[in-house]
Amino acid sequence: IYDIQLKTVAYLRLSIEDGDGESASISNQRKIITRFAQERGMVIDEFYIDDGYSGFTMDRPAFNRLKRDLNNNVVGTIIFKDLSRLSRNNAKGQIFLENVLEDGKRVLTVYEGYDTLDPRTHKMVGIYGWINEDFVRDASMKTKDAIGTLQKEGNFINCVPYGYMKDPLNKRLYYIDEATAPYVTQPKEKKSFVDKSVQTGWVYVLSLKNSTKIIYLRPE
């Protein structure tokens, strides 16, 4: 049974996949949810905010704290602007909603009108979840296509390797950095490279198969 003594909270989330429009912004989500709560005589006790986290993963700092507070019977009602703020992973989002329902807690969404206490609003959850998840897949495909196009055009899209510099007029181009290039091309043994780097105060960069270690060296 829902306990009116537990906190009523709001969860806000924004990520790169949502774009930078005002309609998706954290401040706009806060306004929408606050107005929604006021119209129903509810007071938001706390806002849980994940700014810069994808909805496809359920591992987010504020969301993890929210789940702990739910499990510890601190929170009784959660308000989302819409179901995509909860999750863009359809299966995991529905599991979360089912767990909340089983615990006798409540989830409300502004846009879809979802309410865990009203079974009539549950029918469309799967469809909304599928749409939200498809949005991520579509964004991922578009990103891959854009990167592929840049690569085919000969544009450099990765981090500029040590020994090179970005073109100040075109960030997609890079050229040899005369100041650091000798420390990449001349030494054939790592030890001599490190010894010389220590003397000059340059940065020694060790490239491995799957990662790059950067060791900052200063002259004594």
Secondary structure, 3 states (H helix, E strand, C coil): CCCCCCEEEEEEEECHHHCCCHHHCHHHHHHHHHHHHHHCCCCCCEEEEEECCCCCCCCCHHHHHHHHHHHCCCEEEEEECCHHHHCCCHHHHHHHHHHHHHCCCEEEECCCCCECCCHHHCCCHHHHHHHHHHHHHHHHHHHHHHHHHHHHCCCCCCCCCCCEEEECCEEEEEEECCCCCHHHHCCCCHHHHHHHHHHHCCEEEEECCCCEEEEECCCC
